[in-house]
Amino acid sequence: MGLDISAQLDNQEELYENEEFLDILSEPKLSRTFCNFIHRQGVVEHSELNQLGELIKIDIQFFYDMSEYASEDEMYESIEHLKDEPEEYEERKQNYLDLNKKVENNIFEVQEKLKQFIEKLSEIENLPSKLKETDFDTLDNAFYFSEFNKNLSEGYIGNNFGHDLRNLLDFIEFGIKNNSKTVYFEFG
């Protein structure tokens, strides 16, 4: 058992009537390794995401911003215990709303930056060799960042980094086709 990550869209309630969307939801597309990858900034000194952003000169903040967004359900669930403390409840709620405002309507920006990210990384040979070693390699960098331009698995469990990013881009493009405006990560 572990923490998983999924991409979410702001208009998912409407999309539950869409057969293609139900197919997308039926199988996770982002690996648990990708989840760990996104959370490594506070775990290791030189997170791989930060290293990659520096290597290809792309601002990767959009990944972190997508992680900070909270759905309405998540927001209210996390502050529910503060109902008896109205000031703190409102302050926390406002913090969530402020963070969300940074992410709202991000889907086209994320699509463009993700395309650039994938394009630049696809040009790098032997990507694992370009990353500094960390003292806590839970990602198995030698495998996860290998053969960026190939999908190394059938399901999501053995995805490599390139596969995860292409799956994320496909999901975003599905959202754009279906009038989504915001894309964010949910963990569970």
N, C-alpha and C positions, 0 to 999 in steps of 0.2 A: 504494500500500500504506500502511496506517496502523493505528492502534490501534482496536479495536472494543470494544464493551461489550455484555454480555448479562446478563439477570437469571437467577439460578439458584435452585433450591429444594433444601432439605435432603434430600428423598426422591426425587430425580430417578431414581435407579436403578430404583425400583419403577415410576415413571411411564413408562419406556421401553416398557412393554407397552400403554400407553394410546394408542389411535389419535389422539385429539384432541391429545395432547401431541406426538406425532410431527409432526402438522401444524403445531403452534406452532413447533417447532424447525426446520422446513423453510425458514422465511424469517425473517431477523432482524427484530426489531420495534423496536429502539432504534437511532437513527441514530448515525453517527460524530460528528455535531455534539453529540449528547447526551453522548457519551463525553468530548469536549473540554470541554463545559460542566461536567461533574462534576469534572474535573481542574484547573479554572482557579483554585482558591483559592490555590495557590502560584505562579501564573503572573502574575496581574494584581493590582493593589492592591485593587480593588473587584470581587471576583468577582460575576458575575451571580446566582449562587445565593444568596450572602450578601445581596446587595441585595434580592432578591425576598423572602427571609425577613424582612428588616427592613420592607419595604414593606407586607407583609400580616400582619406580627406573628405568624409561625409559626416555631417552632424547626425548622430544617432539618438538624440534626445527624444525623438518621436516614439521610440520603443519604450523608453522609461515613462513618458507621458501616458501612453496607452495602458501601462500597468497601474497608473495612479487613478484612473477613471473608476468611479463606482456607480453601478446601476442604482436606480431608486431603491429597489429591494435591499441591495447590499448596504446602501447608506443607512436606511432606516433600521435595518437589523443590527448594525454595529453601534447605533446610538440609542437604541430602545431602552437600555438599562439606565439611561440618564434622564428619563422622563420626569423623575422627581427632583431633578436639578435643572430647571428651565434655562438658566443662563449658560451653563456648560453645554446643554443639549443644543441650544441655538448656535453657540460658537462652533461646535463640532460640525453641525449641519452646514453652516456657512463655509467652513473649511472645505468640506466635500464639494459644495456647489462651486467654490472658487477653483478648485482643482479640475472639476469637470468642465468648467467654462474654457479652460486652456485646451481641452481636447475636442470639444464639440465642433462639429463640421470639419473634421480633420481628414475625411476619407480620401479626398483627391490629393492632398499633401502627402499622406502616408503612401498612397499608391505611387506617386512620382518618386519619392525618396526611396521606397522599397525597390522600385525598378532600377534606379541608379545603383543602389547597394548591390543588388544581384548582378547587374551588368559588370560593375567594377570587380567584384569578387570572382566572377566567372573567368576573368582574364588572368588570374593569379595561379601560377603553377605551384603545386605542393604547398597549399595554404597552411597546413599544420606547422610546417617548418618556419613560417613567418611569425608565429605566436611565441611570446615569451612563456617559458614554463612557469607554472604557478606551484605553490606549495600544497595545493589542494585540488588535484585534477579529477573531479568527479564526473567530468563530461566525457572522458576518454578522448581527448583532443585529437590523437593520432587517427582515430576512426571518424569521429563526429565531423571534423572539418575536412576529411579526405574526399577526393573525387567530387568536388563541389557541383559539377555539371551533370552528375548522374544521380538517379534515384536508386539508393542501395537497398531498399526494402519494398515489400508489397503492402504492408500495413504501416502503422505509424510508429510502432515500437522501435524498429531499427532505422528510423529516418536518420540521414545525415543532415548537416546544416543546410546545404543547398535545397534538399527536398523539403525541409520545413519551411524555408523562405518561399519557395515556389507554391507550396500549399497555401501559405498565408496570402500571397498575392492573388491566387485563384479565388480565395474566399472574398477578398476585398473587391475584386472585379465583379464577382457575383453580386455583392452588395451594391455596387455602383449601378449595375444593370437593373437593380430592383429598388432604386431611389433611396438607398441608405445614405446617411450624411456623416455618421460617426462610427468609427471602428475602435474597439478597445479590447484589452485582455481581461479575462476572468479566470480566477484561480479556484481550484476546489479539489 
